[in-house]
Structures are given as C-alpha cells and as structure tokens.
Amino acid sequence: MSWNFALILFIALVVTGVIWTIDKFSLRQKRHARMMQAIELARPSWSALPEEEKRSREEQLRADLGKQPWWVEYGASFFPVILFVFVLRSFIVEPFRIPSGSMLPTLQNGDLILVNKFSYGLRLPVLNQKVISLGEPARGDVMVFRYPVDPSVDYIKRVVGLPGDEVAYLDKRLYINGKEVPRKRDGEYFEPDRVAYTAQFTEYLGEKPHQILLDERRWQDLGPTSSFPYREKCEYLRNGIRCTVPEGVYFMMGDNRDNSLDSRFWGFVPEANIVGKAFFIWMNFGNLSRIGSFH
C-alpha cells in the first residue's frame, strides 16, 4: 500500500511539476505578451474616457487575459505542496498505522507512528534503491519493511538477527550466536484482541531493554509457511528453529512472540525491502497517553 501511494505521489509530482515548469518559462510570458498587446490596441479607444474609467478597463483586461487555464492554475498551485510532501515522506519521515497486535506491548493496534527514512541511508523514492549509506539496522531496532512475500504490504517487527548471526528460538528462549538473550518477568499484560492476560517480560536484546509478551505454557508450532530465499540456512526442530543469517538480509521477530507472523515462518528480510526505523507514536485516537517515543 505504501509503495502504491509513493508511486501515485511521484506521478502527481511529475505531472504538476511539468505544468509548473511550462507555465513559469513559457505560458506566463505568452499570457503577458498577449495581455500587453491587447491593452496597447485598446488604449486609443479609451482616449476620451476619464482616467478612473481607463484604469478600470485596463485592470479588467489584465484580469481577463492574464487568467490561467484551470488545469494550469490547479497544477501549478498543487506542485509546491506535492513536492513538500514527497520530499518529507521519501527522505525524512513517513507515517504508518499499526494494523495488528503482533508488536504488543511496544505498539498497539491503532497506533499511528513515524518512521525515520534516513536512519539506514537515503533511498531513491519508488525504486527504494539506497544511494547514500548513513547507517545500518542494529539489533533491537523496530523496523518497517516491505513484506518479502508481498512487497505491496508494509510490515513492522524488531531486528533480532544481523547478517552473519546465528539465531535460535528454542523452547521459547532466544539465543544469538549461542548465547541466550537475557529476560526477566515483568508482570502481566492484557491483550485486547485475545481478551486475555499474557505474561510480560523485559528483554535485553539491543542497547535498550524492551518488553515482550510470551506464554511459556502455550505450545507454538514453528514451521515455514512457504519456501523462501535461503531456506537452507534455517533448521526447523521439534522445539523451535535455528537460522544462520546470510549477508544482506535480516531476521525479524514481533514482540508478541506467540502471535506474530515473522521470520520464523516466512524467512529473512532483504536489505532492499527496508523502509525505515520506527521511533515515535504521534497519535492513537483511542488512547492519547500512547503519544511518545518507544524502543
């Protein structure tokens, strides 16, 4: 959906930009020349009129002949606005809406978030091709990306495995390069979608701790939903999964560990699919206290 909107916005930018350019460097001069010529031809017929009437007629003639065609008026007027929006969402920040509870408790269904578009480098709009590298995803980042199975859909998950990492999720315990990721029990969380309480934990995956939801008693059957690139790098076991992350891709997981369709099921996220780093909740119409930064 985001990709489609970006394409529509780009087409609108090109169309209005062409109209604005043609008007500024061609049509505007022609309208002015035609207007001045008409005024010069009309002035002899106004010679006997009072000065006030002459000025009135000249102003009316200027208004009539200097008026832009409707398509030029709208195209040229919308161009600066579309240009501003295009630059803002392509290179600075882009808004997204959280559509599910897969990132609970960090992000709730209905959260409206902002995504930093330059944290991981500047990319060409629509093509999403990185042209300037400004950084790389870090373990623990909350990242928006195009769903590898259907790139027209945007997903949001947490970066768990970097290129070269060995990621294992065994018996509902997360291991990175053979070391278990520390976590501690942190009360319970009420999941509105399931109308049930789930155990909440603080996990120490990246530089800053974050919360996850996990029911240690609930059985979770992990298996591939379909074949995916580098499928041979993952081993599905009776008690979980173990993957070696290839170069140029990332292993993503949702914070709601028992209710997230993520890399454990559909594989890795290519670098080319990255949209940006999520960093701020700017609105939740059902709960204004949600507004603020997160990690």
Secondary structure, DSSP 8 states (H G I E B T S, - for coil): -HHHHHHHHHHHHHHHHHHHHHIIIIIHHHHHHHHHHHHHHHGGGGTTS-HHHHHHHHHHHHHHHS---HHHHHHHHHHHHHHHHHHIIIIIEEEEE--SSTTTTTS-TT-EEEEESSTT-EE-TTT--EEE------TT-EEEEE-TT-TTSEEEEEEEE-TT-EEEEETTEEEETTEE--EEEEEEEEETTTTEEEEEEEE--SSS-EEEE--TTS------SS--TTGGGEEEETTEEEEE--TTEEEEE-SBTTS--SHHHH--EEGGGEEEEEEEEEE-TT-GGG-EE--
